[in-house]
Amino acid sequence: MERQAILSFVAVALLAIGLVGNGFEMRKIRLSITRDEELASKNVFLNKRNIKWYILIGIAIVLWAINGVYTRSI
């Protein structure tokens, strides 16, 4: 297998895992907020439990960009 194909597969897999994991984490955060608290979008998106998913999505985007540089130069 070529390096570009492996990088593409890894980037797409990391992106999918990151997005699905982030979705489940946001659901858990939304369900954990009591009815008394205000559910604002900033509370869900800026929660500390989402950091690991944002990092995973960022790594996937960087790998995708690196792969794009490799495919354009060949």
LOGU-977979 format. One record per residue: residue number from 1; residue in one letter; z, x, y of N, C-alpha, C, O in turn. Coordinates in Angstrom, 1 decimal. Example, Ala and Ser with C-alpha at 12.3 -4.5 7.8 and 13.67 -1.06 7.14 Angstrom:
<r num="1" residuo="a" n_w="7.8" n_u="13.2" n_v="-5.7" ca_w="7.8" ca_u="12.3" ca_v="-4.5" c_w="7.8" c_u="13.2" c_v="-3.3" o_w="8.5" o_u="14.2" o_v="-3.3"/>
<r num="2" residuo="s" n_w="7.1" n_u="12.8" n_v="-2.2" ca_w="7.1" ca_u="13.7" ca_v="-1.1" c_w="7.9" c_u="12.9" c_v="0.0" o_w="8.0" o_u="13.4" o_v="1.1"/>
END
This chain:
<r num="1" residuo="m" n_w="0.0" n_u="0.8" n_v="-1.2" ca_w="0.0" ca_u="0.0" ca_v="0.0" c_w="0.0" c_u="0.9" c_v="1.2" o_w="0.6" o_u="1.9" o_v="1.3"/>
<r num="2" residuo="e" n_w="-0.7" n_u="0.4" n_v="2.2" ca_w="-0.8" ca_u="1.2" ca_v="3.5" c_w="0.5" c_u="1.0" c_v="4.3" o_w="1.2" o_u="0.1" o_v="4.1"/>
<r num="3" residuo="r" n_w="0.7" n_u="2.0" n_v="5.2" ca_w="1.9" ca_u="2.0" ca_v="6.1" c_w="1.8" c_u="0.7" c_v="7.0" o_w="2.9" o_u="0.1" o_v="7.2"/>
<r num="4" residuo="q" n_w="0.7" n_u="0.3" n_v="7.5" ca_w="0.6" ca_u="-0.8" ca_v="8.4" c_w="1.0" c_u="-2.1" c_v="7.6" o_w="1.6" o_u="-3.0" o_v="8.2"/>
<r num="5" residuo="a" n_w="0.5" n_u="-2.2" n_v="6.4" ca_w="0.9" ca_u="-3.4" ca_v="5.6" c_w="2.4" c_u="-3.5" c_v="5.4" o_w="3.0" o_u="-4.6" o_v="5.4"/>
<r num="6" residuo="i" n_w="3.0" n_u="-2.4" n_v="5.1" ca_w="4.4" ca_u="-2.4" ca_v="4.8" c_w="5.2" c_u="-2.7" c_v="6.1" o_w="6.1" o_u="-3.5" o_v="6.1"/>
<r num="7" residuo="l" n_w="4.8" n_u="-2.1" n_v="7.2" ca_w="5.4" ca_u="-2.4" ca_v="8.5" c_w="5.3" c_u="-3.9" c_v="8.9" o_w="6.2" o_u="-4.5" o_v="9.4"/>
<r num="8" residuo="s" n_w="4.1" n_u="-4.4" n_v="8.7" ca_w="3.9" ca_u="-5.8" ca_v="9.0" c_w="4.8" c_u="-6.7" c_v="8.1" o_w="5.4" o_u="-7.6" o_v="8.7"/>
<r num="9" residuo="f" n_w="4.9" n_u="-6.4" n_v="6.8" ca_w="5.7" ca_u="-7.3" ca_v="6.0" c_w="7.2" c_u="-7.2" c_v="6.3" o_w="7.8" o_u="-8.2" o_v="6.4"/>
<r num="10" residuo="v" n_w="7.6" n_u="-6.0" n_v="6.6" ca_w="9.0" ca_u="-5.8" ca_v="7.0" c_w="9.3" c_u="-6.5" c_v="8.3" o_w="10.4" o_u="-7.1" o_v="8.5"/>
<r num="11" residuo="a" n_w="8.4" n_u="-6.4" n_v="9.3" ca_w="8.7" ca_u="-7.0" ca_v="10.6" c_w="8.7" c_u="-8.5" c_v="10.5" o_w="9.6" o_u="-9.1" o_v="11.1"/>
<r num="12" residuo="v" n_w="7.8" n_u="-9.1" n_v="9.7" ca_w="7.8" ca_u="-10.5" ca_v="9.5" c_w="9.0" c_u="-11.0" c_v="8.8" o_w="9.6" o_u="-12.0" o_v="9.1"/>
<r num="13" residuo="a" n_w="9.4" n_u="-10.3" n_v="7.8" ca_w="10.6" ca_u="-10.6" ca_v="7.0" c_w="11.8" c_u="-10.6" c_v="7.8" o_w="12.7" o_u="-11.5" o_v="7.8"/>
<r num="14" residuo="l" n_w="12.0" n_u="-9.5" n_v="8.6" ca_w="13.2" ca_u="-9.4" ca_v="9.5" c_w="13.2" c_u="-10.5" c_v="10.6" o_w="14.2" o_u="-11.1" o_v="10.9"/>
<r num="15" residuo="l" n_w="12.0" n_u="-10.8" n_v="11.1" ca_w="11.9" ca_u="-11.9" ca_v="12.1" c_w="12.3" c_u="-13.2" c_v="11.5" o_w="13.1" o_u="-14.0" o_v="12.1"/>
<r num="16" residuo="a" n_w="11.8" n_u="-13.5" n_v="10.3" ca_w="12.1" ca_u="-14.8" ca_v="9.7" c_w="13.6" c_u="-14.9" c_v="9.3" o_w="14.2" o_u="-15.9" o_v="9.6"/>
<r num="17" residuo="i" n_w="14.2" n_u="-13.8" n_v="8.8" ca_w="15.6" ca_u="-13.8" ca_v="8.5" c_w="16.4" c_u="-13.9" c_v="9.7" o_w="17.4" o_u="-14.7" o_v="9.7"/>
<r num="18" residuo="g" n_w="16.0" n_u="-13.2" n_v="10.8" ca_w="16.8" ca_u="-13.3" ca_v="12.0" c_w="16.8" c_u="-14.7" c_v="12.7" o_w="17.8" o_u="-15.2" o_v="13.1"/>
<r num="19" residuo="l" n_w="15.6" n_u="-15.4" n_v="12.7" ca_w="15.5" ca_u="-16.7" ca_v="13.3" c_w="16.2" c_u="-17.7" c_v="12.4" o_w="16.9" o_u="-18.6" o_v="13.0"/>
<r num="20" residuo="v" n_w="16.1" n_u="-17.7" n_v="11.1" ca_w="16.8" ca_u="-18.6" ca_v="10.3" c_w="18.3" c_u="-18.4" c_v="10.4" o_w="19.1" o_u="-19.4" o_v="10.5"/>
<r num="21" residuo="g" n_w="18.7" n_u="-17.2" n_v="10.3" ca_w="20.2" ca_u="-16.9" ca_v="10.4" c_w="20.7" c_u="-17.3" c_v="11.8" o_w="21.8" o_u="-17.8" o_v="11.8"/>
<r num="22" residuo="n" n_w="20.0" n_u="-17.1" n_v="12.8" ca_w="20.4" ca_u="-17.5" ca_v="14.2" c_w="20.5" c_u="-19.0" c_v="14.2" o_w="21.4" o_u="-19.6" o_v="14.8"/>
<r num="23" residuo="g" n_w="19.6" n_u="-19.7" n_v="13.6" ca_w="19.6" ca_u="-21.2" ca_v="13.6" c_w="20.9" c_u="-21.7" c_v="12.9" o_w="21.5" o_u="-22.6" o_v="13.4"/>
<r num="24" residuo="f" n_w="21.2" n_u="-21.1" n_v="11.7" ca_w="22.4" ca_u="-21.6" ca_v="11.0" c_w="23.6" c_u="-21.2" c_v="11.8" o_w="24.6" o_u="-22.0" o_v="11.8"/>
<r num="25" residuo="e" n_w="23.7" n_u="-20.0" n_v="12.4" ca_w="24.8" ca_u="-19.6" ca_v="13.2" c_w="25.0" c_u="-20.6" c_v="14.4" o_w="26.2" o_u="-21.0" o_v="14.7"/>
<r num="26" residuo="m" n_w="24.0" n_u="-20.9" n_v="15.1" ca_w="24.1" ca_u="-21.9" ca_v="16.2" c_w="24.5" c_u="-23.2" c_v="15.7" o_w="25.3" o_u="-23.9" o_v="16.5"/>
<r num="27" residuo="r" n_w="24.1" n_u="-23.7" n_v="14.6" ca_w="24.6" ca_u="-24.9" ca_v="14.0" c_w="26.1" c_u="-24.9" c_v="13.8" o_w="26.8" o_u="-25.8" o_v="14.1"/>
<r num="28" residuo="k" n_w="26.6" n_u="-23.8" n_v="13.2" ca_w="28.0" ca_u="-23.6" ca_v="12.9" c_w="28.8" c_u="-23.6" c_v="14.2" o_w="29.9" o_u="-24.2" o_v="14.3"/>
<r num="29" residuo="i" n_w="28.2" n_u="-23.0" n_v="15.3" ca_w="28.9" ca_u="-22.9" ca_v="16.6" c_w="29.0" c_u="-24.3" c_v="17.2" o_w="30.0" o_u="-24.7" o_v="17.7"/>
<r num="30" residuo="r" n_w="27.9" n_u="-25.0" n_v="17.1" ca_w="27.8" ca_u="-26.4" ca_v="17.6" c_w="28.8" c_u="-27.3" c_v="16.9" o_w="29.5" o_u="-28.1" o_v="17.6"/>
<r num="31" residuo="l" n_w="28.9" n_u="-27.2" n_v="15.6" ca_w="29.8" ca_u="-28.0" ca_v="14.9" c_w="31.3" c_u="-27.6" c_v="15.1" o_w="32.2" o_u="-28.5" o_v="15.0"/>
<r num="32" residuo="s" n_w="31.6" n_u="-26.4" n_v="15.4" ca_w="32.9" ca_u="-25.9" ca_v="15.6" c_w="33.5" c_u="-26.3" c_v="17.0" o_w="34.7" o_u="-26.3" o_v="17.2"/>
<r num="33" residuo="i" n_w="32.6" n_u="-26.6" n_v="17.9" ca_w="33.1" ca_u="-27.1" ca_v="19.3" c_w="33.6" c_u="-28.5" c_v="19.2" o_w="33.0" o_u="-29.4" o_v="18.6"/>
<r num="34" residuo="t" n_w="34.8" n_u="-28.6" n_v="19.6" ca_w="35.5" ca_u="-29.9" ca_v="19.6" c_w="34.9" c_u="-30.9" c_v="20.6" o_w="34.1" o_u="-30.5" o_v="21.5"/>
<r num="35" residuo="r" n_w="35.2" n_u="-32.1" n_v="20.4" ca_w="34.6" ca_u="-33.2" ca_v="21.3" c_w="35.1" c_u="-33.0" c_v="22.8" o_w="34.4" o_u="-33.5" o_v="23.7"/>
<r num="36" residuo="d" n_w="36.2" n_u="-32.4" n_v="22.9" ca_w="36.8" ca_u="-32.2" ca_v="24.3" c_w="36.1" c_u="-31.2" c_v="25.1" o_w="36.0" o_u="-31.2" o_v="26.3"/>
<r num="37" residuo="e" n_w="35.6" n_u="-30.2" n_v="24.4" ca_w="34.9" ca_u="-29.1" ca_v="25.0" c_w="33.5" c_u="-29.5" c_v="25.4" o_w="32.9" o_u="-30.4" o_v="24.8"/>
<r num="38" residuo="e" n_w="33.0" n_u="-28.9" n_v="26.5" ca_w="31.6" ca_u="-29.3" ca_v="26.9" c_w="30.6" c_u="-28.4" c_v="26.1" o_w="30.8" o_u="-27.2" o_v="26.0"/>
<r num="39" residuo="l" n_w="29.6" n_u="-29.0" n_v="25.6" ca_w="28.6" ca_u="-28.3" ca_v="24.8" c_w="27.4" c_u="-27.9" c_v="25.8" o_w="26.5" o_u="-28.7" o_v="26.0"/>
<r num="40" residuo="a" n_w="27.5" n_u="-26.8" n_v="26.4" ca_w="26.5" ca_u="-26.3" ca_v="27.3" c_w="25.6" c_u="-25.3" c_v="26.5" o_w="26.1" o_u="-24.6" o_v="25.6"/>
<r num="41" residuo="s" n_w="24.4" n_u="-25.2" n_v="26.9" ca_w="23.5" ca_u="-24.3" ca_v="26.1" c_w="24.0" c_u="-22.8" c_v="26.3" o_w="23.7" o_u="-22.0" o_v="25.4"/>
<r num="42" residuo="k" n_w="24.6" n_u="-22.5" n_v="27.4" ca_w="25.0" ca_u="-21.1" ca_v="27.6" c_w="26.1" c_u="-20.8" c_v="26.6" o_w="26.3" o_u="-19.6" o_v="26.2"/>
<r num="43" residuo="n" n_w="27.0" n_u="-21.7" n_v="26.2" ca_w="28.0" ca_u="-21.5" ca_v="25.3" c_w="27.5" c_u="-21.2" c_v="23.9" o_w="28.0" o_u="-20.3" o_v="23.2"/>
<r num="44" residuo="v" n_w="26.4" n_u="-21.8" n_v="23.5" ca_w="25.8" ca_u="-21.5" ca_v="22.2" c_w="25.0" c_u="-20.2" c_v="22.2" o_w="25.2" o_u="-19.5" o_v="21.3"/>
<r num="45" residuo="f" n_w="24.2" n_u="-20.0" n_v="23.2" ca_w="23.3" ca_u="-18.8" ca_v="23.2" c_w="24.1" c_u="-17.5" c_v="23.5" o_w="23.7" o_u="-16.5" o_v="23.0"/>
<r num="46" residuo="l" n_w="25.1" n_u="-17.6" n_v="24.3" ca_w="25.9" ca_u="-16.4" ca_v="24.6" c_w="27.1" c_u="-16.1" c_v="23.8" o_w="27.9" o_u="-15.3" o_v="24.1"/>
<r num="47" residuo="n" n_w="27.2" n_u="-16.9" n_v="22.7" ca_w="28.3" ca_u="-16.7" ca_v="21.8" c_w="28.2" c_u="-15.3" c_v="21.1" o_w="27.1" o_u="-14.9" o_v="20.7"/>
<r num="48" residuo="k" n_w="29.4" n_u="-14.6" n_v="20.9" ca_w="29.4" ca_u="-13.3" ca_v="20.3" c_w="28.9" c_u="-13.3" c_v="18.9" o_w="28.4" o_u="-12.2" o_v="18.4"/>
<r num="49" residuo="r" n_w="28.9" n_u="-14.4" n_v="18.1" ca_w="28.5" ca_u="-14.4" ca_v="16.7" c_w="27.0" c_u="-14.3" c_v="16.6" o_w="26.5" o_u="-14.0" o_v="15.5"/>
<r num="50" residuo="n" n_w="26.2" n_u="-14.5" n_v="17.7" ca_w="24.8" ca_u="-14.5" ca_v="17.7" c_w="24.2" c_u="-13.1" c_v="17.9" o_w="23.0" o_u="-12.9" o_v="17.7"/>
<r num="51" residuo="i" n_w="25.1" n_u="-12.1" n_v="18.3" ca_w="24.6" ca_u="-10.8" ca_v="18.6" c_w="23.8" c_u="-10.1" c_v="17.5" o_w="22.8" o_u="-9.6" o_v="17.6"/>
<r num="52" residuo="k" n_w="24.4" n_u="-10.2" n_v="16.2" ca_w="23.8" ca_u="-9.6" ca_v="15.1" c_w="22.4" c_u="-10.2" c_v="14.8" o_w="21.5" o_u="-9.4" o_v="14.4"/>
<r num="53" residuo="w" n_w="22.2" n_u="-11.5" n_v="15.1" ca_w="20.9" ca_u="-12.1" ca_v="14.9" c_w="19.9" c_u="-11.6" c_v="15.9" o_w="18.7" o_u="-11.4" o_v="15.7"/>
<r num="54" residuo="y" n_w="20.4" n_u="-11.5" n_v="17.2" ca_w="19.5" ca_u="-11.1" ca_v="18.3" c_w="19.1" c_u="-9.6" c_v="18.0" o_w="17.9" o_u="-9.3" o_v="18.3"/>
<r num="55" residuo="i" n_w="20.0" n_u="-8.8" n_v="17.5" ca_w="19.6" ca_u="-7.4" ca_v="17.2" c_w="18.6" c_u="-7.4" c_v="16.1" o_w="17.6" o_u="-6.6" o_v="16.2"/>
<r num="56" residuo="l" n_w="18.7" n_u="-8.2" n_v="15.1" ca_w="17.8" ca_u="-8.2" ca_v="14.0" c_w="16.4" c_u="-8.7" c_v="14.5" o_w="15.4" o_u="-8.1" o_v="14.1"/>
<r num="57" residuo="i" n_w="16.3" n_u="-9.7" n_v="15.3" ca_w="15.1" ca_u="-10.2" ca_v="15.9" c_w="14.5" c_u="-9.1" c_v="16.8" o_w="13.2" o_u="-8.9" o_v="16.7"/>
<r num="58" residuo="g" n_w="15.3" n_u="-8.4" n_v="17.5" ca_w="14.8" ca_u="-7.3" ca_v="18.4" c_w="14.2" c_u="-6.2" c_v="17.6" o_w="13.1" o_u="-5.6" o_v="17.9"/>
<r num="59" residuo="i" n_w="14.8" n_u="-5.8" n_v="16.5" ca_w="14.3" ca_u="-4.7" ca_v="15.6" c_w="12.9" c_u="-5.2" c_v="15.0" o_w="12.0" o_u="-4.4" o_v="14.9"/>
<r num="60" residuo="a" n_w="12.8" n_u="-6.5" n_v="14.6" ca_w="11.6" ca_u="-7.0" ca_v="14.1" c_w="10.5" c_u="-6.9" c_v="15.1" o_w="9.3" o_u="-6.5" o_v="14.8"/>
<r num="61" residuo="i" n_w="10.8" n_u="-7.2" n_v="16.4" ca_w="9.7" ca_u="-7.2" ca_v="17.4" c_w="9.3" c_u="-5.7" c_v="17.7" o_w="8.1" o_u="-5.5" o_v="17.9"/>
<r num="62" residuo="v" n_w="10.3" n_u="-4.8" n_v="17.7" ca_w="9.9" ca_u="-3.4" ca_v="17.9" c_w="9.0" c_u="-2.9" c_v="16.8" o_w="8.1" o_u="-2.2" o_v="17.0"/>
<r num="63" residuo="l" n_w="9.4" n_u="-3.2" n_v="15.5" ca_w="8.5" ca_u="-2.8" ca_v="14.4" c_w="7.1" c_u="-3.4" c_v="14.5" o_w="6.2" o_u="-2.8" o_v="14.2"/>
<r num="64" residuo="w" n_w="7.1" n_u="-4.6" n_v="14.9" ca_w="5.8" ca_u="-5.3" ca_v="15.1" c_w="5.0" c_u="-4.6" c_v="16.2" o_w="3.8" o_u="-4.4" o_v="16.0"/>
<r num="65" residuo="a" n_w="5.6" n_u="-4.2" n_v="17.3" ca_w="4.9" ca_u="-3.4" ca_v="18.3" c_w="4.4" c_u="-2.1" c_v="17.8" o_w="3.3" o_u="-1.7" o_v="18.1"/>
<r num="66" residuo="i" n_w="5.3" n_u="-1.4" n_v="17.1" ca_w="4.9" ca_u="-0.1" ca_v="16.5" c_w="3.7" c_u="-0.3" c_v="15.6" o_w="2.8" o_u="0.6" o_v="15.6"/>
<r num="67" residuo="n" n_w="3.7" n_u="-1.3" n_v="14.8" ca_w="2.6" ca_u="-1.6" ca_v="13.9" c_w="1.3" c_u="-1.8" c_v="14.7" o_w="0.2" o_u="-1.4" o_v="14.3"/>
<r num="68" residuo="g" n_w="1.4" n_u="-2.5" n_v="15.8" ca_w="0.3" ca_u="-2.8" ca_v="16.6" c_w="-0.3" c_u="-1.5" c_v="17.2" o_w="-1.5" o_u="-1.4" o_v="17.4"/>
<r num="69" residuo="v" n_w="0.5" n_u="-0.6" n_v="17.6" ca_w="0.0" ca_u="0.7" ca_v="18.1" c_w="-0.7" c_u="1.5" c_v="17.0" o_w="-1.7" o_u="2.1" o_v="17.2"/>
<r num="70" residuo="y" n_w="-0.2" n_u="1.4" n_v="15.8" ca_w="-0.8" ca_u="2.1" ca_v="14.7" c_w="-2.2" c_u="1.5" c_v="14.3" o_w="-3.1" o_u="2.3" o_v="14.1"/>
<r num="71" residuo="t" n_w="-2.3" n_u="0.2" n_v="14.3" ca_w="-3.5" ca_u="-0.4" ca_v="14.0" c_w="-4.6" c_u="-0.3" c_v="15.1" o_w="-5.8" o_u="-0.3" o_v="14.8"/>
<r num="72" residuo="r" n_w="-4.2" n_u="-0.1" n_v="16.3" ca_w="-5.2" ca_u="0.1" ca_v="17.4" c_w="-5.7" c_u="1.5" c_v="17.4" o_w="-6.8" o_u="1.8" o_v="17.9"/>
<r num="73" residuo="s" n_w="-4.9" n_u="2.5" n_v="17.0" ca_w="-5.3" ca_u="3.9" ca_v="17.1" c_w="-6.2" c_u="4.3" c_v="16.0" o_w="-6.8" o_u="5.4" o_v="16.0"/>
<r num="74" residuo="i" n_w="-6.2" n_u="3.5" n_v="14.9" ca_w="-7.1" ca_u="4.0" ca_v="13.7" c_w="-8.4" c_u="3.3" c_v="13.8" o_w="-9.2" o_u="3.6" o_v="13.0"/>
END
